[in-house]
Amino acid sequence: SGEPASLEVLHVAAELGWFAAFVPPQYGGGAVSGRPVMDAVVIAEARGAALQDGPFLAPNVVAAVVAEFGSPAQRELLPQIAAAGHLVTFAVSGDDLWSDPPGLTAHARAGGYLMRGGPVLVPDLESAQWVMVGAGFAAGGRSVFLVPVTDIAKRARRFECIDLTLRLSSIDLAGFEVGPDAVLGSGAGPAEAAERARVVALALSVADSVGAMERLLANTVEYAKTRFAFGRPIGSFQALKHLLADTSLAIEASKALATAAARSVEGHEPFAGEVTSIAKAYIGERGIEVAQSCLQVHGGIGFAWEHDLHLFMRRLTAANALLGTPTFHRRLIAATHDAKAA
């Protein structure tokens, strides 16, 4: 819709547990199955199928990182996150939150850090009160910082996104100063906090895409059964049968990869980073291919603004680019293997 999600909608979502999976029970949260990643993935798939807008991915990513790496003061935000009364989001810099070289760097100075580098992208800034910002240290390594929205709101510029369900703002953080208490993971290692944010975000992102792909294919199959041409359903033509079969196969492979990614992140597996990058690269490309194939089946009606198909295509196209393009993730995988070989 282009408008921020209403607080009423967000509170209803919170009552359903959308933001509580990664919040420990002592802070008012908890996962229904005891597996927060898998629970959040189920919701992410359903949101993708329904093209649901509004905050979900970012609050859960921040909750996961704060719960595991946050200081006692930072963890005081967790009850508010679970209740949607203190919503949070994150900033994406460079190719993604963890690009190399980083789009945003933090330079140590007396009393904290000074940010340098290009602008960052922030989803759903209007309904957030805290932003988790990813940056690289000037001396090397990664970190994430938790900063109040009030400190950076004047630097924000809203712009339109190809995905009509996504609200993005660009924020120029060059010259912005943060205190040392803004660092997440200062005890366990800032790099570990940044990597955890990365893999959780990717697991939820690909699940959303899979949900959108499945619903789009279901709608397309139904259309192929009911749209008649030359006295028969168009789904009975061999060319369309082959197209839909190939599309179904691509979605099944995407589901398998998304599940593997979610399980690796749930288990804190050492290879979770590689698996999530593989899933993001594959599903990012397959999503656009699936949307194009479904457009071919729909024909002229698929080009109509009133038809939902373009909304799915927009969502999958934006998902392909956000949190790292397929090219970026393939390079990341190759660099990881090169480092191991060296």
Rosetta blueprint (number, residue, H / E / L):
1 S L
2 G L
3 E L
4 P L
5 A L
6 S L
7 L H
8 E H
9 V H
10 L H
11 H H
12 V H
13 A H
14 A H
15 E H
16 L L
17 G L
18 W L
19 F L
20 A L
21 A L
22 F L
23 V L
24 P L
25 P H
26 Q H
27 Y H
28 G L
29 G L
30 G L
31 A L
32 V L
33 S L
34 G L
35 R L
36 P H
37 V H
38 M H
39 D H
40 A H
41 V H
42 V H
43 I H
44 A H
45 E H
46 A H
47 R H
48 G H
49 A H
50 A H
51 L L
52 Q L
53 D L
54 G L
55 P L
56 F L
57 L H
58 A H
59 P H
60 N H
61 V H
62 V H
63 A H
64 A H
65 V H
66 V H
67 A H
68 E H
69 F H
70 G L
71 S L
72 P H
73 A H
74 Q H
75 R H
76 E L
77 L L
78 L H
79 P H
80 Q H
81 I H
82 A H
83 A L
84 A L
85 G L
86 H L
87 L L
88 V E
89 T E
90 F E
91 A E
92 V E
93 S E
94 G L
95 D L
96 D L
97 L L
98 W L
99 S L
100 D L
101 P L
102 P L
103 G L
104 L E
105 T E
106 A E
107 H E
108 A E
109 R E
110 A L
111 G L
112 G E
113 Y E
114 L E
115 M E
116 R E
117 G E
118 G L
119 P L
120 V E
121 L E
122 V E
123 P E
124 D L
125 L H
126 E H
127 S H
128 A L
129 Q L
130 W E
131 V E
132 M E
133 V E
134 G E
135 A E
136 G E
137 F E
138 A L
139 A L
140 G L
141 G L
142 R E
143 S E
144 V E
145 F E
146 L E
147 V E
148 P E
149 V H
150 T H
151 D H
152 I H
153 A H
154 K H
155 R H
156 A E
157 R E
158 R E
159 F E
160 E L
161 C L
162 I L
163 D L
164 L L
165 T L
166 L L
167 R L
168 L E
169 S E
170 S E
171 I E
172 D L
173 L L
174 A L
175 G L
176 F L
177 E E
178 V E
179 G L
180 P H
181 D H
182 A H
183 V E
184 L E
185 G L
186 S L
187 G L
188 A L
189 G L
190 P H
191 A H
192 E H
193 A H
194 A H
195 E H
196 R H
197 A H
198 R H
199 V H
200 V H
201 A H
202 L H
203 A H
204 L H
205 S H
206 V H
207 A H
208 D H
209 S H
210 V H
211 G H
212 A H
213 M H
214 E H
215 R H
216 L H
217 L H
218 A H
219 N H
220 T H
221 V H
222 E H
223 Y H
224 A H
225 K H
226 T H
227 R L
228 F E
229 A E
230 F L
231 G L
232 R E
233 P E
234 I H
235 G H
236 S H
237 F L
238 Q H
239 A H
240 L H
241 K H
242 H H
243 L H
244 L H
245 A H
246 D H
247 T H
248 S H
249 L H
250 A H
251 I H
252 E H
253 A H
254 S H
255 K H
256 A H
257 L H
258 A H
259 T H
260 A H
261 A H
262 A H
263 R H
264 S H
265 V H
266 E H
267 G L
268 H L
269 E L
270 P L
271 F L
272 A H
273 G H
274 E H
275 V H
276 T H
277 S H
278 I H
279 A H
280 K H
281 A H
282 Y H
283 I H
284 G H
285 E H
286 R H
287 G H
288 I H
289 E H
290 V H
291 A H
292 Q H
293 S H
294 C H
295 L H
296 Q H
297 V H
298 H H
299 G H
300 G H
301 I H
302 G H
303 F H
304 A L
305 W L
306 E L
307 H L
308 D L
309 L H
310 H H
311 L H
312 F H
313 M H
314 R H
315 R H
316 L H
317 T H
318 A H
319 A H
320 N H
321 A H
322 L L
323 L L
324 G L
325 T L
326 P H
327 T H
328 F H
329 H H
330 R H
331 R H
332 L H
333 I H
334 A H
335 A H
336 T H
337 H H
338 D H
339 A H
340 K H
341 A H
342 A L
